Amino acid sequence: MSLSDPWVVLLACIGGTFVWRALGVAVASRIDISGNVFQWFNCVAYAMLAGLITRVLLIPSGTLAETPDIDRIAAMTGGLIIYFFYNRNIFIGTGTAFVLFLCLTAARHFGIL
């Protein structure tokens, strides 16, 4: 049995995953969610997410790059408007953006736009 044996690697990965999860559970009960450090991490996470979404929408790669910019921007804008209109409901806003983008793409495909 060597270190490159698939079962050894699998068990090491499982062990590593559970160790970090256990440490996360142990530390989570001691975190003050209203503290400055937690708020800073929260802001950094949202900023990274906003940056990634912006990059995907404005500088896409792959199949998404073949769609017109105006379709992606219109879907994003429509989703954002609905998000605020429905009291910042992320599910309704995201769903609206998805359906709007899908409709715009289908309309272009069938020659409607």
N, C-alpha and C positions, 0 to 999 in steps of 0.2 A: 504494500500500500504506500504510494508516494503522494507528495503534496499536489501533484497535477492530476491525481485521480478525480474523476468527476464527482464522486460521492464526498470526498474530502472537501473539495471546493464548495459543493452545495451546502454541506454542514457548516463550513466556515462562514458562508454568506448568511445563512439562517441565524447563526449565532451572533454575527455582527449586527444584523438588523434588530434582533430582539434586545441586544445590549443597549443600543441607542434608544429604542422605544422605552425600555424600562427606565433609563436615565431621564428621558423626557417626562415620563409619568411622575417620577420622584421629584423633579425640579418644578413641574407645572403647578403643584400645590403651593409652592413658595413664591410664585411670581405675583407681584402687585400690578394688576392690569391698569390701574390708574396712575402708575408711576411714570416718570419721565423716560426711563430707558425703554420700557415696553411701548410707550407712545412713539418713540423715535423709531424702533424696529417696525412698528405698524406703518408709519409714514414711509419708510424706506421700501417696504414691501409693496405698498400701493404705487409709489413712484416707479418702481421697476416694472410692475404690471402695466401701468399706463404707458411707459416707454416701449415695452414689447408690443402692446396692442397698436400703438401709433406706428411702429416700424412695420408691422405686418400689414396695416391698412395703407400706409403711404409709400412704403418701399417693399412691396411683396416679392416673393420668389416663387418659382414653380408655376403651377396652373393659375394661381391667383393673380400672377403678374400679367396674365393674358386678358384679364377683365379690365374694363375702362375705369380710370380713377374716379370719375364722377359717380359710378354705381357704388363703389365702396364708400365714398364720402357721403353720398345721399343716404345709404343704409345706416351708416354710423350716426349721422345727424338725426335721422328719424328715430332711431333707437334712443338717442340721448334726450330728445324732446319727450318721447313717451315715458322714459325713465323718470324725468322730473314731473311730468303730468300726473303720473300714478304714484306720487309720494315716494320717490326714489326706490321703486321696486325693481331690483336688478334683473329678476327673471322675466318680467314683462318687457323691460327695455331691451334685454338681450334677444329675447324671442322676436320682438318686433324688428330689430335690426336684421336678424337672420332671415325672417320671412320676406322682408322688403328686399334684401339682397337677392334672395332666391327668385322673387318675382321679377326684378329688374334683369337678372341673368336670363331667365326664361323668356322674357319679352324680347330681349336682344337676339336670343337664339331663334325664335320663331318670326323674327322680322317685324315685330310690332314697334320697336323703338329704332 
